[in-house]
Amino acid sequence: MPTTFQEIPRKRPSTPLLDRAVTPAGLRRLGEAELETLADELRLELLYTVGQTGGHFGAGLGVIELTIALHYVFDTPDDRLVWDVGHQAYPHKILTGRREQMGTLRQKDGIAAFPRRAESEYDTFGVGHSSTSISAALGMAIAARLQGSDRKAIAVIGDGALTAGMAFEALNHAPEVDANMLVILNDNDMSISRNVGGLSNYLAKILSSRTYASMREGSKKVLSRLPGAWEIARRTEEYAKGMLVPGTLFEELGWNYIGPIDGHDLPTLIATLRNMRDLKGPQFLHIVTKKGKGFAPAEVDPIGYHAITKLEPLDAPAVAPKKASGPKYSGVFGEWLCDMATADSRLVGITPAMKEGSDLVAFSERFPLRYFDVAIAEQHAVTLAAGMACEGAKPVVAIYSTFLQRGYDQLVHDVAVQNLDVLFAIDRAGLVGEDGRPTPAALTSLTCAVFPACW
């Protein structure tokens, strides 16, 4: 299992195995027995690198083993690997020829903080917003079929990103076209199931094996000749799996569900991925990981260590901390929201999974029945507010400028055209250089231009 580190190294660590695995081709020349040591070295390298530049942190630590296993089992870049969101892509960048460029992360003319097609052939799809990976990988799988290619398409999506409607649209479509693709659910909050352990890992190996798959297909051919027999057998198998694994939803949609398995258990990961690599049709692997895995402070505080600023050198002269020029926008907003909620019982607060970022913590604690976190579902957040406004509520949607792009259609048609009383608190507009993403400053004017002050 992974070594747990207590602090971020100030000097570049010794990494003899990682030095040999600067590309996936080099990684695949290592023996399986060496991979757990490689995982420790990659984790140390990530700690060191992000300590120098700052950046997203916890998510990458949580997918060290998965990243190694994927590049070890699949023939990347010919096989298409799509990372959802991109916060977890730093280990992927280190293993795909960009280790020496990691020091330029979040700097002018440096490498991107997210997968970027123009940067590397290993970055198969540019990401920033969440929940796009399954649709993109499905498109790649369909294109491969049309081109007569047997290359694989793999999407890695987190349990948070899976809440968005776009992800379910793709999950629903893939079985309809019988796409040969693999979706890996990286469940780092145990939000779907806690059923992880030896029995679950063992079942995953059995259910993903070629022997089981061939027996299943052979039985299907025989039973299909008997009226109703295959349907009875399919239901029996489904219910038996449902008693042991939480994949009933995905099975009902038409996916072959495997898991959940321990996402930090490299031997099990590699064995399961090898078994699933050549299975036909839509395949779904559920792994459970720990955000910040291997770095003790991040394991304790995964939200606080989601991203960090760079460390100052040990010999840097002491500098007095800058005094805040004034309260932060989000802090002022959070206080205002609580004050207004106290004065008006109709006020409700809505956020698409950004309680801390939009400073709704105090509001959620003081007014839990009027606080709604809809997860990563910006479109739903906007129309939910519209529905509330129809019935006389006073909804306030706290949302980042760049995320509101996803709900723009709903903003126009469901709120503005109907002249509904919805207030948008739009945060973080402008250019965010270190984060690698421009955000449209024009959106900050929406509150004034589209929705006159109604308070």
Protein Blocks (a to p, Z undefined) as FASTA:
>chain_A
ZZddfbdcfbdcddfklmmmmbfklmmmpcfklmmmmmmmmmmmmmmmmmmnopafklmm
mmmmmmmmmmmmpccfkbccddehjlmmmmmmmmnoplmmmmmgoiahiacfbdcfklpm
klmbccfbehklmmmmmmmmmmmmmnopabdcdddddfklmmpmklmmmmmmmmmnopac
ddddddfkopmbccdcjklmmmmmmmmpmklmmmmmmmmmmmmmpghklmmmmmmmmmmm
mmmpcclmmmmnopaceddddfklmklmmmmmmmmmmpgcjddddddddehihiaklmmm
mmlmmpccddddfklccddddddfbdcfklmmmmmmmmmmmmpmkbccddehilmmnopm
mmmmmmmmlcccebjafklmmmmmmmmmmnopacdddddfklmmmmmmmmmmmmmmnopa
cddddehiajdfknopacdfklmmmmmmmmccfZZ
